[in-house]
């Protein structure tokens, strides 16, 4: 089995497990981001999972302002 394929499957399974967590459990994970415990987990799980967008609430950003002659 291809190592990259296996790792991709693992990441997919982790994402599916995360999606099955209750909202309270997801909130617990979100609460430890940036704490000592969260940093240790990031080191153990690796940068791919540490940087994953698992439940991160994004705030919409404003659309960039158009500038120049072409905006008229």
PQR file of N, CA, C, O and H, with PARSE charges and radii, in Angstrom:
ATOM      1  N   UNK A   1       0.847  -1.171   0.000 -0.4000 1.5000
ATOM      2  CA  UNK A   1       0.000   0.000   0.000 -0.0000 2.0000
ATOM      3  C   UNK A   1       0.895   1.239   0.000  0.5500 1.7000
ATOM      4  O   UNK A   1       1.920   1.268   0.681 -0.5500 1.4000
ATOM      5  N   UNK A   2       0.516   2.231  -0.744 -0.4000 1.5000
ATOM      6  CA  UNK A   2       1.269   3.474  -0.855 -0.0000 2.0000
ATOM      7  C   UNK A   2       1.215   4.232   0.474  0.5500 1.7000
ATOM      8  O   UNK A   2       0.145   4.415   1.054 -0.5500 1.4000
ATOM      9  H   UNK A   2      -0.316   2.207  -1.297  0.4000 1.0000
ATOM     10  N   UNK A   3       2.380   4.667   0.941 -0.4000 1.5000
ATOM     11  CA  UNK A   3       2.456   5.341   2.238 -0.0000 2.0000
ATOM     12  C   UNK A   3       1.644   6.639   2.247  0.5500 1.7000
ATOM     13  O   UNK A   3       0.947   6.928   3.220 -0.5500 1.4000
ATOM     14  H   UNK A   3       3.249   4.518   0.470  0.4000 1.0000
ATOM     15  N   UNK A   4       1.733   7.413   1.179 -0.4000 1.5000
ATOM     16  CA  UNK A   4       0.998   8.681   1.099 -0.0000 2.0000
ATOM     17  C   UNK A   4      -0.506   8.424   1.119  0.5500 1.7000
ATOM     18  O   UNK A   4      -1.254   9.159   1.763 -0.5500 1.4000
ATOM     19  H   UNK A   4       2.299   7.178   0.389  0.4000 1.0000
ATOM     20  N   UNK A   5      -0.945   7.392   0.424 -0.4000 1.5000
ATOM     21  CA  UNK A   5      -2.360   7.033   0.395 -0.0000 2.0000
ATOM     22  C   UNK A   5      -2.825   6.621   1.794  0.5500 1.7000
ATOM     23  O   UNK A   5      -3.910   7.008   2.230 -0.5500 1.4000
ATOM     24  H   UNK A   5      -0.337   6.795  -0.099  0.4000 1.0000
ATOM     25  N   UNK A   6      -2.009   5.844   2.486 -0.4000 1.5000
ATOM     26  CA  UNK A   6      -2.355   5.398   3.829 -0.0000 2.0000
ATOM     27  C   UNK A   6      -2.471   6.585   4.773  0.5500 1.7000
ATOM     28  O   UNK A   6      -3.398   6.653   5.581 -0.5500 1.4000
ATOM     29  H   UNK A   6      -1.128   5.530   2.132  0.4000 1.0000
ATOM     30  N   UNK A   7      -1.534   7.519   4.672 -0.4000 1.5000
ATOM     31  CA  UNK A   7      -1.565   8.697   5.536 -0.0000 2.0000
ATOM     32  C   UNK A   7      -2.786   9.565   5.220  0.5500 1.7000
ATOM     33  O   UNK A   7      -3.407  10.116   6.129 -0.5500 1.4000
ATOM     34  H   UNK A   7      -0.781   7.464   4.015  0.4000 1.0000
ATOM     35  N   UNK A   8      -3.126   9.686   3.954 -0.4000 1.5000
ATOM     36  CA  UNK A   8      -4.316  10.435   3.567 -0.0000 2.0000
ATOM     37  C   UNK A   8      -5.576   9.814   4.136  0.5500 1.7000
ATOM     38  O   UNK A   8      -6.484  10.523   4.568 -0.5500 1.4000
ATOM     39  H   UNK A   8      -2.622   9.239   3.215  0.4000 1.0000
ATOM     40  N   UNK A   9      -5.632   8.506   4.136 -0.4000 1.5000
ATOM     41  CA  UNK A   9      -6.777   7.801   4.716 -0.0000 2.0000
ATOM     42  C   UNK A   9      -6.856   8.060   6.217  0.5500 1.7000
ATOM     43  O   UNK A   9      -7.938   8.256   6.771 -0.5500 1.4000
ATOM     44  H   UNK A   9      -4.894   7.929   3.785  0.4000 1.0000
ATOM     45  N   UNK A  10      -5.680   8.056   6.871 -0.4000 1.5000
ATOM     46  CA  UNK A  10      -5.638   8.330   8.305 -0.0000 2.0000
ATOM     47  C   UNK A  10      -6.183   9.722   8.607  0.5500 1.7000
ATOM     48  O   UNK A  10      -7.008   9.892   9.505 -0.5500 1.4000
ATOM     49  H   UNK A  10      -4.802   7.897   6.420  0.4000 1.0000
ATOM     50  N   UNK A  11      -5.717  10.718   7.848 -0.4000 1.5000
ATOM     51  CA  UNK A  11      -6.204  12.084   8.058 -0.0000 2.0000
ATOM     52  C   UNK A  11      -7.707  12.176   7.824  0.5500 1.7000
ATOM     53  O   UNK A  11      -8.406  12.894   8.538 -0.5500 1.4000
ATOM     54  H   UNK A  11      -5.047  10.580   7.119  0.4000 1.0000
ATOM     55  N   UNK A  12      -8.196  11.463   6.840 -0.4000 1.5000
ATOM     56  CA  UNK A  12      -9.625  11.443   6.561 -0.0000 2.0000
ATOM     57  C   UNK A  12     -10.399  10.838   7.735  0.5500 1.7000
ATOM     58  O   UNK A  12     -11.446  11.351   8.130 -0.5500 1.4000
ATOM     59  H   UNK A  12      -7.627  10.880   6.260  0.4000 1.0000
ATOM     60  N   UNK A  13      -9.877   9.751   8.282 -0.4000 1.5000
ATOM     61  CA  UNK A  13     -10.539   9.101   9.418 -0.0000 2.0000
ATOM     62  C   UNK A  13     -10.542  10.010  10.641  0.5500 1.7000
ATOM     63  O   UNK A  13     -11.533  10.064  11.370 -0.5500 1.4000
ATOM     64  H   UNK A  13      -9.027   9.334   7.961  0.4000 1.0000
ATOM     65  N   UNK A  14      -9.447  10.720  10.869 -0.4000 1.5000
ATOM     66  CA  UNK A  14      -9.394  11.648  11.998 -0.0000 2.0000
ATOM     67  C   UNK A  14     -10.445  12.738  11.820  0.5500 1.7000
ATOM     68  O   UNK A  14     -11.139  13.100  12.770 -0.5500 1.4000
ATOM     69  H   UNK A  14      -8.642  10.676  10.277  0.4000 1.0000
ATOM     70  N   UNK A  15     -10.561  13.258  10.604 -0.4000 1.5000
ATOM     71  CA  UNK A  15     -11.581  14.266  10.331 -0.0000 2.0000
ATOM     72  C   UNK A  15     -12.988  13.739  10.569  0.5500 1.7000
ATOM     73  O   UNK A  15     -13.834  14.445  11.118 -0.5500 1.4000
ATOM     74  H   UNK A  15      -9.997  12.964   9.832  0.4000 1.0000
ATOM     75  N   UNK A  16     -13.239  12.503  10.159 -0.4000 1.5000
ATOM     76  CA  UNK A  16     -14.565  11.915  10.368 -0.0000 2.0000
ATOM     77  C   UNK A  16     -14.839  11.728  11.862  0.5500 1.7000
ATOM     78  O   UNK A  16     -15.952  11.973  12.328 -0.5500 1.4000
ATOM     79  H   UNK A  16     -12.552  11.930   9.714  0.4000 1.0000
ATOM     80  N   UNK A  17     -13.819  11.292  12.611 -0.4000 1.5000
ATOM     81  CA  UNK A  17     -14.000  11.130  14.058 -0.0000 2.0000
ATOM     82  C   UNK A  17     -14.292  12.476  14.715  0.5500 1.7000
ATOM     83  O   UNK A  17     -15.133  12.571  15.609 -0.5500 1.4000
ATOM     84  H   UNK A  17     -12.916  11.093  12.233  0.4000 1.0000
ATOM     85  N   UNK A  18     -13.597  13.503  14.267 -0.4000 1.5000
ATOM     86  CA  UNK A  18     -13.827  14.838  14.826 -0.0000 2.0000
ATOM     87  C   UNK A  18     -15.260  15.281  14.548  0.5500 1.7000
ATOM     88  O   UNK A  18     -15.917  15.841  15.426 -0.5500 1.4000
ATOM     89  H   UNK A  18     -12.914  13.425  13.540  0.4000 1.0000
ATOM     90  N   UNK A  19     -15.740  15.040  13.353 -0.4000 1.5000
ATOM     91  CA  UNK A  19     -17.101  15.440  12.987 -0.0000 2.0000
ATOM     92  C   UNK A  19     -18.152  14.719  13.820  0.5500 1.7000
ATOM     93  O   UNK A  19     -19.259  15.229  13.990 -0.5500 1.4000
ATOM     94  H   UNK A  19     -15.207  14.586  12.639  0.4000 1.0000
ATOM     95  N   UNK A  20     -17.824  13.545  14.340 -0.4000 1.5000
ATOM     96  CA  UNK A  20     -18.764  12.777  15.151 -0.0000 2.0000
ATOM     97  C   UNK A  20     -18.796  13.233  16.611  0.5500 1.7000
ATOM     98  O   UNK A  20     -19.670  12.815  17.371 -0.5500 1.4000
ATOM     99  H   UNK A  20     -16.925  13.130  14.202  0.4000 1.0000
ATOM    100  N   UNK A  21     -17.844  14.093  17.008 -0.4000 1.5000
ATOM    101  CA  UNK A  21     -17.830  14.577  18.383 -0.0000 2.0000
ATOM    102  C   UNK A  21     -19.040  15.470  18.635  0.5500 1.7000
ATOM    103  O   UNK A  21     -19.585  16.091  17.723 -0.5500 1.4000
ATOM    104  H   UNK A  21     -17.135  14.432  16.391  0.4000 1.0000
ATOM    105  N   UNK A  22     -19.438  15.512  19.894 -0.4000 1.5000
ATOM    106  CA  UNK A  22     -20.526  16.426  20.265 -0.0000 2.0000
ATOM    107  C   UNK A  22     -19.984  17.855  20.241  0.5500 1.7000
ATOM    108  O   UNK A  22     -18.772  18.068  20.214 -0.5500 1.4000
ATOM    109  H   UNK A  22     -18.996  15.007  20.635  0.4000 1.0000
ATOM    110  N   UNK A  23     -20.881  18.817  20.251 -0.4000 1.5000
ATOM    111  CA  UNK A  23     -20.463  20.221  20.258 -0.0000 2.0000
ATOM    112  C   UNK A  23     -19.640  20.547  21.498  0.5500 1.7000
ATOM    113  O   UNK A  23     -18.683  21.319  21.429 -0.5500 1.4000
ATOM    114  H   UNK A  23     -21.866  18.644  20.273  0.4000 1.0000
ATOM    115  N   UNK A  24     -20.013  19.957  22.630 -0.4000 1.5000
ATOM    116  CA  UNK A  24     -19.249  20.191  23.863 -0.0000 2.0000
ATOM    117  C   UNK A  24     -17.824  19.652  23.739  0.5500 1.7000
ATOM    118  O   UNK A  24     -16.874  20.297  24.182 -0.5500 1.4000
ATOM    119  H   UNK A  24     -20.790  19.330  22.686  0.4000 1.0000
ATOM    120  N   UNK A  25     -17.676  18.484  23.145 -0.4000 1.5000
ATOM    121  CA  UNK A  25     -16.345  17.899  22.965 -0.0000 2.0000
ATOM    122  C   UNK A  25     -15.512  18.748  21.999  0.5500 1.7000
ATOM    123  O   UNK A  25     -14.317  18.948  22.218 -0.5500 1.4000
ATOM    124  H   UNK A  25     -18.448  17.959  22.785  0.4000 1.0000
ATOM    125  N   UNK A  26     -16.140  19.241  20.939 -0.4000 1.5000
ATOM    126  CA  UNK A  26     -15.426  20.117  20.000 -0.0000 2.0000
ATOM    127  C   UNK A  26     -14.991  21.399  20.695  0.5500 1.7000
ATOM    128  O   UNK A  26     -13.888  21.892  20.461 -0.5500 1.4000
ATOM    129  H   UNK A  26     -17.111  19.078  20.761  0.4000 1.0000
ATOM    130  N   UNK A  27     -15.861  21.943  21.553 -0.4000 1.5000
ATOM    131  CA  UNK A  27     -15.511  23.149  22.292 -0.0000 2.0000
ATOM    132  C   UNK A  27     -14.323  22.908  23.220  0.5500 1.7000
ATOM    133  O   UNK A  27     -13.480  23.789  23.391 -0.5500 1.4000
ATOM    134  H   UNK A  27     -16.757  21.542  21.742  0.4000 1.0000
ATOM    135  N   UNK A  28     -14.252  21.712  23.825 -0.4000 1.5000
ATOM    136  CA  UNK A  28     -13.112  21.383  24.679 -0.0000 2.0000
ATOM    137  C   UNK A  28     -11.815  21.393  23.884  0.5500 1.7000
ATOM    138  O   UNK A  28     -10.797  21.903  24.349 -0.5500 1.4000
ATOM    139  H   UNK A  28     -14.937  20.996  23.686  0.4000 1.0000
ATOM    140  N   UNK A  29     -11.857  20.829  22.689 -0.4000 1.5000
ATOM    141  CA  UNK A  29     -10.661  20.834  21.846 -0.0000 2.0000
ATOM    142  C   UNK A  29     -10.282  22.251  21.437  0.5500 1.7000
ATOM    143  O   UNK A  29      -9.105  22.609  21.440 -0.5500 1.4000
ATOM    144  H   UNK A  29     -12.685  20.414  22.311  0.4000 1.0000
ATOM    145  N   UNK A  30     -11.264  23.044  21.090 -0.4000 1.5000
ATOM    146  CA  UNK A  30     -10.989  24.437  20.692 -0.0000 2.0000
ATOM    147  C   UNK A  30     -10.395  25.225  21.854  0.5500 1.7000
ATOM    148  O   UNK A  30      -9.548  26.096  21.653 -0.5500 1.4000
ATOM    149  H   UNK A  30     -12.221  22.753  21.088  0.4000 1.0000
ATOM    150  N   UNK A  31     -10.841  24.917  23.066 -0.4000 1.5000
ATOM    151  CA  UNK A  31     -10.402  25.670  24.243 -0.0000 2.0000
ATOM    152  C   UNK A  31      -8.926  25.447  24.563  0.5500 1.7000
ATOM    153  O   UNK A  31      -8.299  26.299  25.193 -0.5500 1.4000
ATOM    154  H   UNK A  31     -11.529  24.210  23.229  0.4000 1.0000
ATOM    155  N   UNK A  32      -8.362  24.315  24.140 -0.4000 1.5000
ATOM    156  CA  UNK A  32      -6.964  24.059  24.487 -0.0000 2.0000
ATOM    157  C   UNK A  32      -5.980  24.580  23.450  0.5500 1.7000
ATOM    158  O   UNK A  32      -4.768  24.454  23.630 -0.5500 1.4000
ATOM    159  H   UNK A  32      -8.871  23.622  23.629  0.4000 1.0000
ATOM    160  N   UNK A  33      -6.487  25.164  22.364 -0.4000 1.5000
ATOM    161  CA  UNK A  33      -5.584  25.756  21.375 -0.0000 2.0000
ATOM    162  C   UNK A  33      -4.770  26.859  22.013  0.5500 1.7000
ATOM    163  O   UNK A  33      -5.314  27.732  22.690 -0.5500 1.4000
ATOM    164  H   UNK A  33      -7.472  25.266  22.218  0.4000 1.0000
ATOM    165  N   UNK A  34      -3.480  26.819  21.799 -0.4000 1.5000
ATOM    166  CA  UNK A  34      -2.595  27.856  22.312 -0.0000 2.0000
ATOM    167  C   UNK A  34      -2.177  27.656  23.757  0.5500 1.7000
ATOM    168  O   UNK A  34      -1.344  28.405  24.267 -0.5500 1.4000
ATOM    169  H   UNK A  34      -3.039  26.110  21.250  0.4000 1.0000
ATOM    170  N   UNK A  35      -2.745  26.652  24.430 -0.4000 1.5000
ATOM    171  CA  UNK A  35      -2.341  26.363  25.806 -0.0000 2.0000
ATOM    172  C   UNK A  35      -1.168  25.397  25.784  0.5500 1.7000
ATOM    173  O   UNK A  35      -0.814  24.867  24.731 -0.5500 1.4000
ATOM    174  H   UNK A  35      -3.422  26.044  24.016  0.4000 1.0000
ATOM    175  N   UNK A  36      -0.568  25.168  26.943 -0.4000 1.5000
ATOM    176  CA  UNK A  36       0.538  24.219  27.024 -0.0000 2.0000
ATOM    177  C   UNK A  36       0.093  22.826  26.590  0.5500 1.7000
ATOM    178  O   UNK A  36       0.818  22.133  25.877 -0.5500 1.4000
ATOM    179  H   UNK A  36      -0.856  25.598  27.799  0.4000 1.0000
ATOM    180  N   UNK A  37      -1.097  22.419  27.020 -0.4000 1.5000
ATOM    181  CA  UNK A  37      -1.607  21.105  26.643 -0.0000 2.0000
ATOM    182  C   UNK A  37      -1.831  21.025  25.137  0.5500 1.7000
ATOM    183  O   UNK A  37      -1.497  20.024  24.503 -0.5500 1.4000
ATOM    184  H   UNK A  37      -1.686  22.982  27.600  0.4000 1.0000
ATOM    185  N   UNK A  38      -2.387  22.067  24.582 -0.4000 1.5000
ATOM    186  CA  UNK A  38      -2.617  22.090  23.141 -0.0000 2.0000
ATOM    187  C   UNK A  38      -1.326  22.057  22.351  0.5500 1.7000
ATOM    188  O   UNK A  38      -1.250  21.396  21.315 -0.5500 1.4000
ATOM    189  H   UNK A  38      -2.658  22.880  25.097  0.4000 1.0000
ATOM    190  N   UNK A  39      -0.311  22.759  22.824 -0.4000 1.5000
ATOM    191  CA  UNK A  39       0.985  22.751  22.145 -0.0000 2.0000
ATOM    192  C   UNK A  39       1.630  21.378  22.179  0.5500 1.7000
ATOM    193  O   UNK A  39       2.239  20.949  21.199 -0.5500 1.4000
ATOM    194  H   UNK A  39      -0.373  23.296  23.666  0.4000 1.0000
ATOM    195  N   UNK A  40       1.497  20.678  23.317 -0.4000 1.5000
ATOM    196  CA  UNK A  40       2.049  19.322  23.411 -0.0000 2.0000
ATOM    197  C   UNK A  40       1.317  18.393  22.455  0.5500 1.7000
ATOM    198  O   UNK A  40       1.947  17.590  21.768 -0.5500 1.4000
ATOM    199  H   UNK A  40       1.003  21.026  24.113  0.4000 1.0000
ATOM    200  N   UNK A  41      -0.003  18.494  22.403 -0.4000 1.5000
ATOM    201  CA  UNK A  41      -0.770  17.663  21.469 -0.0000 2.0000
ATOM    202  C   UNK A  41      -0.370  17.953  20.029  0.5500 1.7000
ATOM    203  O   UNK A  41      -0.273  17.033  19.217 -0.5500 1.4000
ATOM    204  H   UNK A  41      -0.515  19.147  22.961  0.4000 1.0000
ATOM    205  N   UNK A  42      -0.139  19.205  19.705 -0.4000 1.5000
ATOM    206  CA  UNK A  42       0.287  19.572  18.354 -0.0000 2.0000
ATOM    207  C   UNK A  42       1.624  18.931  18.012  0.5500 1.7000
ATOM    208  O   UNK A  42       1.831  18.480  16.886 -0.5500 1.4000
ATOM    209  H   UNK A  42      -0.217  19.953  20.364  0.4000 1.0000
ATOM    210  N   UNK A  43       2.526  18.891  18.980 -0.4000 1.5000
ATOM    211  CA  UNK A  43       3.826  18.267  18.743 -0.0000 2.0000
ATOM    212  C   UNK A  43       3.685  16.770  18.505  0.5500 1.7000
ATOM    213  O   UNK A  43       4.378  16.194  17.666 -0.5500 1.4000
ATOM    214  H   UNK A  43       2.357  19.257  19.895  0.4000 1.0000
ATOM    215  N   UNK A  44       2.778  16.148  19.254 -0.4000 1.5000
ATOM    216  CA  UNK A  44       2.597  14.691  19.129 -0.0000 2.0000
ATOM    217  C   UNK A  44       1.863  14.346  17.839  0.5500 1.7000
ATOM    218  O   UNK A  44       2.253  13.417  17.131 -0.5500 1.4000
ATOM    219  H   UNK A  44       2.216  16.616  19.936  0.4000 1.0000
ATOM    220  N   UNK A  45       0.805  15.086  17.530 -0.4000 1.5000
ATOM    221  CA  UNK A  45      -0.026  14.774  16.370 -0.0000 2.0000
ATOM    222  C   UNK A  45       0.606  15.204  15.058  0.5500 1.7000
ATOM    223  O   UNK A  45       0.281  14.652  14.006 -0.5500 1.4000
ATOM    224  H   UNK A  45       0.488  15.841  18.104  0.4000 1.0000
ATOM    225  N   UNK A  46       1.496  16.172  15.101 -0.4000 1.5000
ATOM    226  CA  UNK A  46       2.156  16.630  13.887 -0.0000 2.0000
ATOM    227  C   UNK A  46       1.513  17.887  13.341  0.5500 1.7000
ATOM    228  O   UNK A  46       0.392  18.249  13.698 -0.5500 1.4000
ATOM    229  H   UNK A  46       1.760  16.620  15.955  0.4000 1.0000
ATOM    230  N   UNK A  47       2.255  18.539  12.467 -0.4000 1.5000
ATOM    231  CA  UNK A  47       1.783  19.818  11.945 -0.0000 2.0000
ATOM    232  C   UNK A  47       0.559  19.666  11.059  0.5500 1.7000
ATOM    233  O   UNK A  47      -0.260  20.582  10.992 -0.5500 1.4000
ATOM    234  H   UNK A  47       3.165  18.245  12.177  0.4000 1.0000
ATOM    235  N   UNK A  48       0.412  18.542  10.381 -0.4000 1.5000
ATOM    236  CA  UNK A  48      -0.737  18.368   9.501 -0.0000 2.0000
ATOM    237  C   UNK A  48      -2.040  18.413  10.288  0.5500 1.7000
ATOM    238  O   UNK A  48      -3.012  19.027   9.848 -0.5500 1.4000
ATOM    239  H   UNK A  48       1.077  17.798  10.436  0.4000 1.0000
ATOM    240  N   UNK A  49      -2.063  17.764  11.448 -0.4000 1.5000
ATOM    241  CA  UNK A  49      -3.279  17.787  12.256 -0.0000 2.0000
ATOM    242  C   UNK A  49      -3.365  19.055  13.077  0.5500 1.7000
ATOM    243  O   UNK A  49      -4.460  19.551  13.339 -0.5500 1.4000
ATOM    244  H   UNK A  49      -1.274  17.265  11.805  0.4000 1.0000
ATOM    245  N   UNK A  50      -2.234  19.583  13.486 -0.4000 1.5000
ATOM    246  CA  UNK A  50      -2.238  20.813  14.274 -0.0000 2.0000
ATOM    247  C   UNK A  50      -2.760  21.974  13.447  0.5500 1.7000
ATOM    248  O   UNK A  50      -3.412  22.873  13.979 -0.5500 1.4000
ATOM    249  H   UNK A  50      -1.343  19.180  13.273  0.4000 1.0000
ATOM    250  N   UNK A  51      -2.478  21.961  12.143 -0.4000 1.5000
ATOM    251  CA  UNK A  51      -2.910  23.044  11.279 -0.0000 2.0000
ATOM    252  C   UNK A  51      -4.254  22.758  10.624  0.5500 1.7000
ATOM    253  O   UNK A  51      -4.770  23.582   9.869 -0.5500 1.4000
ATOM    254  H   UNK A  51      -1.949  21.231  11.711  0.4000 1.0000
ATOM    255  N   UNK A  52      -4.811  21.608  10.908 -0.4000 1.5000
ATOM    256  CA  UNK A  52      -6.088  21.240  10.292 -0.0000 2.0000
ATOM    257  C   UNK A  52      -7.175  22.208  10.725  0.5500 1.7000
ATOM    258  O   UNK A  52      -7.116  22.805  11.800 -0.5500 1.4000
ATOM    259  H   UNK A  52      -4.393  20.938  11.521  0.4000 1.0000
ATOM    260  N   UNK A  53      -8.144  22.342   9.879 -0.4000 1.5000
ATOM    261  CA  UNK A  53      -9.235  23.278  10.127 -0.0000 2.0000
ATOM    262  C   UNK A  53     -10.369  22.586  10.869  0.5500 1.7000
ATOM    263  O   UNK A  53     -11.535  22.775  10.522 -0.5500 1.4000
ATOM    264  H   UNK A  53      -8.192  21.857   9.006  0.4000 1.0000
ATOM    265  N   UNK A  54     -10.059  21.814  11.850 -0.4000 1.5000
ATOM    266  CA  UNK A  54     -11.061  21.027  12.536 -0.0000 2.0000
ATOM    267  C   UNK A  54     -11.873  21.914  13.471  0.5500 1.7000
ATOM    268  O   UNK A  54     -11.490  22.182  14.610 -0.5500 1.4000
ATOM    269  H   UNK A  54      -9.112  21.660  12.132  0.4000 1.0000
ATOM    270  N   UNK A  55     -12.989  22.349  12.949 -0.4000 1.5000
ATOM    271  CA  UNK A  55     -13.912  23.106  13.769 -0.0000 2.0000
ATOM    272  C   UNK A  55     -13.527  24.543  14.011  0.5500 1.7000
ATOM    273  O   UNK A  55     -14.165  25.216  14.820 -0.5500 1.4000
ATOM    274  H   UNK A  55     -13.299  22.131  12.024  0.4000 1.0000
ATOM    275  N   UNK A  56     -12.534  25.023  13.357 -0.4000 1.5000
ATOM    276  CA  UNK A  56     -12.135  26.407  13.576 -0.0000 2.0000
ATOM    277  C   UNK A  56     -13.224  27.320  13.045  0.5500 1.7000
ATOM    278  O   UNK A  56     -13.601  27.250  11.875 -0.5500 1.4000
ATOM    279  H   UNK A  56     -12.016  24.476  12.699  0.4000 1.0000
ATOM    280  N   UNK A  57     -13.712  28.162  13.907 -0.4000 1.5000
ATOM    281  CA  UNK A  57     -14.752  29.091  13.487 -0.0000 2.0000
ATOM    282  C   UNK A  57     -14.084  30.260  12.793  0.5500 1.7000
ATOM    283  O   UNK A  57     -13.248  30.947  13.382 -0.5500 1.4000
ATOM    284  H   UNK A  57     -13.406  28.219  14.858  0.4000 1.0000
ATOM    285  N   UNK A  58     -14.446  30.483  11.560 -0.4000 1.5000
ATOM    286  CA  UNK A  58     -13.864  31.570  10.789 -0.0000 2.0000
ATOM    287  C   UNK A  58     -14.818  32.752  10.775  0.5500 1.7000
ATOM    288  O   UNK A  58     -16.032  32.602  10.636 -0.5500 1.4000
ATOM    289  H   UNK A  58     -15.124  29.926  11.082  0.4000 1.0000
ATOM    290  N   UNK A  59     -14.242  33.907  10.920 -0.4000 1.5000
ATOM    291  CA  UNK A  59     -15.047  35.107  10.806 -0.0000 2.0000
ATOM    292  C   UNK A  59     -14.883  35.632   9.392  0.5500 1.7000
ATOM    293  O   UNK A  59     -13.765  35.705   8.883 -0.5500 1.4000
ATOM    294  H   UNK A  59     -13.256  34.029  11.033  0.4000 1.0000
ATOM    295  N   UNK A  60     -15.965  35.992   8.765 -0.4000 1.5000
ATOM    296  CA  UNK A  60     -15.861  36.487   7.390 -0.0000 2.0000
ATOM    297  C   UNK A  60     -15.070  37.789   7.351  0.5500 1.7000
ATOM    298  O   UNK A  60     -15.210  38.651   8.220 -0.5500 1.4000
ATOM    299  H   UNK A  60     -16.873  35.933   9.179  0.4000 1.0000
ATOM    300  N   UNK A  61     -14.259  37.906   6.350 -0.4000 1.5000
ATOM    301  CA  UNK A  61     -13.470  39.120   6.192 -0.0000 2.0000
ATOM    302  C   UNK A  61     -14.144  40.008   5.163  0.5500 1.7000
ATOM    303  O   UNK A  61     -14.888  39.536   4.302 -0.5500 1.4000
ATOM    304  H   UNK A  61     -14.145  37.206   5.645  0.4000 1.0000
ATOM    305  N   UNK A  62     -13.877  41.279   5.265 -0.4000 1.5000
ATOM    306  CA  UNK A  62     -14.453  42.230   4.319 -0.0000 2.0000
ATOM    307  C   UNK A  62     -13.814  42.033   2.955  0.5500 1.7000
ATOM    308  O   UNK A  62     -12.639  41.681   2.853 -0.5500 1.4000
ATOM    309  H   UNK A  62     -13.273  41.661   5.965  0.4000 1.0000
ATOM    310  N   UNK A  63     -14.585  42.260   1.922 -0.4000 1.5000
ATOM    311  CA  UNK A  63     -14.060  42.149   0.562 -0.0000 2.0000
ATOM    312  C   UNK A  63     -13.024  43.240   0.352  0.5500 1.7000
ATOM    313  O   UNK A  63     -13.209  44.364   0.820 -0.5500 1.4000
ATOM    314  H   UNK A  63     -15.540  42.546   2.005  0.4000 1.0000
ATOM    315  N   UNK A  64     -11.945  42.931  -0.339 -0.4000 1.5000
ATOM    316  CA  UNK A  64     -10.916  43.953  -0.560 -0.0000 2.0000
ATOM    317  C   UNK A  64     -11.475  45.098  -1.396  0.5500 1.7000
ATOM    318  O   UNK A  64     -12.273  44.900  -2.312 -0.5500 1.4000
ATOM    319  H   UNK A  64     -11.795  42.019  -0.719  0.4000 1.0000
ATOM    320  N   UNK A  65     -11.032  46.289  -1.052 -0.4000 1.5000
ATOM    321  CA  UNK A  65     -11.482  47.466  -1.798 -0.0000 2.0000
ATOM    322  C   UNK A  65     -10.781  47.506  -3.140  0.5500 1.7000
ATOM    323  O   UNK A  65      -9.572  47.295  -3.241 -0.5500 1.4000
ATOM    324  H   UNK A  65     -10.383  46.450  -0.308  0.4000 1.0000
ATOM    325  N   UNK A  66     -11.561  47.779  -4.156 -0.4000 1.5000
ATOM    326  CA  UNK A  66     -10.982  47.880  -5.499 -0.0000 2.0000
ATOM    327  C   UNK A  66     -10.387  49.265  -5.669  0.5500 1.7000
ATOM    328  O   UNK A  66     -10.922  50.268  -5.197 -0.5500 1.4000
ATOM    329  H   UNK A  66     -12.543  47.951  -4.074  0.4000 1.0000
ATOM    330  N   UNK A  67      -9.262  49.278  -6.359 -0.4000 1.5000
ATOM    331  CA  UNK A  67      -8.597  50.540  -6.594 -0.0000 2.0000
ATOM    332  C   UNK A  67      -8.145  50.615  -8.036  0.5500 1.7000
ATOM    333  O   UNK A  67      -7.912  49.595  -8.685 -0.5500 1.4000
ATOM    334  H   UNK A  67      -8.828  48.463  -6.742  0.4000 1.0000
ATOM    335  N   UNK A  68      -8.027  51.807  -8.517 -0.4000 1.5000
ATOM    336  CA  UNK A  68      -7.527  51.990  -9.881 -0.0000 2.0000
ATOM    337  C   UNK A  68      -8.635  52.334 -10.851  0.5500 1.7000
ATOM    338  O   UNK A  68      -9.806  52.426 -10.482 -0.5500 1.4000
ATOM    339  H   UNK A  68      -8.216  52.636  -7.990  0.4000 1.0000
ATOM    340  N   UNK A  69      -8.251  52.520 -12.081 -0.4000 1.5000
ATOM    341  CA  UNK A  69      -9.188  52.928 -13.121 -0.0000 2.0000
ATOM    342  C   UNK A  69     -10.170  51.840 -13.495  0.5500 1.7000
ATOM    343  O   UNK A  69     -11.278  52.143 -13.937 -0.5500 1.4000
ATOM    344  H   UNK A  69      -7.300  52.446 -12.381  0.4000 1.0000
ATOM    345  N   UNK A  70      -9.802  50.595 -13.332 -0.4000 1.5000
ATOM    346  CA  UNK A  70     -10.653  49.496 -13.749 -0.0000 2.0000
ATOM    347  C   UNK A  70     -11.865  49.291 -12.848  0.5500 1.7000
ATOM    348  O   UNK A  70     -12.760  48.521 -13.195 -0.5500 1.4000
ATOM    349  H   UNK A  70      -8.902  50.349 -12.972  0.4000 1.0000
ATOM    350  N   UNK A  71     -11.914  49.961 -11.702 -0.4000 1.5000
ATOM    351  CA  UNK A  71     -13.022  49.767 -10.768 -0.0000 2.0000
ATOM    352  C   UNK A  71     -14.224  50.609 -11.081  0.5500 1.7000
ATOM    353  O   UNK A  71     -15.251  50.465 -10.417 -0.5500 1.4000
ATOM    354  H   UNK A  71     -11.187  50.587 -11.420  0.4000 1.0000
ATOM    355  N   UNK A  72     -14.149  51.471 -12.049 -0.4000 1.5000
ATOM    356  CA  UNK A  72     -15.262  52.374 -12.359 -0.0000 2.0000
ATOM    357  C   UNK A  72     -16.353  51.726 -13.108  0.5500 1.7000
ATOM    358  O   UNK A  72     -17.349  52.372 -13.432 -0.5500 1.4000
ATOM    359  H   UNK A  72     -13.315  51.587 -12.588  0.4000 1.0000
TER
END
